[in-house]
Amino acid sequence: MVELLKFYPVELAILEAVTAAPVAGRVQGTTSKFGFGRGLGLLEGILAALRISHQVLPPQARK
């Protein structure tokens, strides 16, 4: 990801906020939510290290 962002520089990255999703009539489990949150944090860290401005928006913002 780092090499890709260095090769194709961007001015602003938009990330979607992590939310629990219904799966087969129930809400997504804690482990799944933690995994998505960890991924979001990893991306935010990469963007911050490369000094790329970013925003985290709720899923409804892109509709």
Order of alpha helices (4+ residues) and beta strands (2+ residues): alpha-beta-beta-beta-alpha-beta
